[in-house]
Amino acid sequence: MTTCDFCGRVAESDPMPLTWTTAVENGRRRTFCDTCSREHLRAMESKLDSEWW
């Protein structure tokens, strides 16, 4: 089961949906749902840690 590290949403399928994204921040893998990914796309592309969103 996959959970969004930003909002806490749980993926309904396993493996996680293709619309979800992953990132590595400070050596830790983070997973974000499609809603959070769309909302924070520019910050993600700028490689900002999720703390700054």
Backbone torsions as a table, in degrees:
resi	resn	phi	psi	omega
1	MET	NA	134.1	-177.9
2	THR	-110.7	136.6	-179.5
3	THR	-122.2	139.1	176.7
4	CYS	-68.7	128.1	-179.1
5	ASP	-76.2	-7.6	-179.8
6	PHE	-99.5	-52.3	-175.5
7	CYS	-107.2	-14.3	178.9
8	GLY	90.0	3.4	179.0
9	ARG	-62.8	141.4	-179.2
10	VAL	-103.0	134.0	178.8
11	ALA	-68.1	138.4	-178.5
12	GLU	-80.7	-15.0	-178.8
13	SER	-127.3	160.8	176.1
14	ASP	-130.6	121.6	7.1
15	PRO	-70.2	171.2	-176.9
16	MET	-60.0	151.6	179.4
17	PRO	-60.2	150.9	-179.7
18	LEU	-65.0	-19.7	-179.2
19	THR	-80.5	-10.8	176.7
20	TRP	-80.6	155.2	-178.7
21	THR	-121.3	161.1	175.6
22	THR	-128.5	155.6	177.6
23	ALA	-149.6	158.2	174.8
24	VAL	-113.6	119.2	179.7
25	GLU	-123.1	120.3	-179.8
26	ASN	54.0	38.8	178.5
27	GLY	79.6	3.8	-178.3
28	ARG	-113.2	131.0	178.9
29	ARG	-76.5	130.0	179.4
30	ARG	-120.0	145.7	-178.6
31	THR	-123.7	137.6	-177.9
32	PHE	-129.8	138.0	179.6
33	CYS	-70.8	169.8	-177.4
34	ASP	-62.9	-35.8	179.9
35	THR	-66.4	-49.1	178.7
36	CYS	-66.0	-36.9	179.1
37	SER	-61.8	-45.1	179.7
38	ARG	-66.7	-41.5	-176.5
39	GLU	-67.0	-32.1	-174.9
40	HIS	-115.7	25.8	-176.3
41	LEU	-55.8	-46.7	-177.9
42	ARG	-63.0	-40.5	178.6
43	ALA	-65.5	-38.6	179.2
44	MET	-66.5	-43.4	179.3
45	GLU	-65.3	-29.1	178.1
46	SER	-81.9	0.1	178.9
47	LYS	63.9	30.3	175.6
48	LEU	-78.8	138.9	174.6
49	ASP	-63.8	150.6	-178.1
50	SER	-62.2	-17.2	174.9
51	GLU	-59.6	-30.5	-175.5
52	TRP	-86.7	-8.0	-179.1
53	TRP	-75.0	NA	NA
